[in-house]
Amino acid sequence: MVGGFLPTGTPKDIQEKYYTSLVKVMGDPEIKERFAAMGVQAQASTPDEFKAYLASENTRYAKLISDNKIKAD
């Protein structure tokens, strides 16, 4: 999954405009085709779905790192 980020404190109206524009772009057949050429399925999700995805990935990788005793050099 690929997502976009905005700076903390970005006004709600700007966040909504960004999200609406992103959904429109991700629905464009040419954009979908370009992503498909890279092996990525282009789809838009809601900001809450993306937050949930990031939280689950953080949990997943934290467990992987802990279970395998991976350390940064």
Secondary structure as GFF3:
##gff-version 3
##sequence-region A 1 73
A	DSSP	alpha_helix	12	26	.	.	.	ID=ss1
A	DSSP	alpha_helix	29	37	.	.	.	ID=ss2
A	DSSP	alpha_helix	47	67	.	.	.	ID=ss3
###
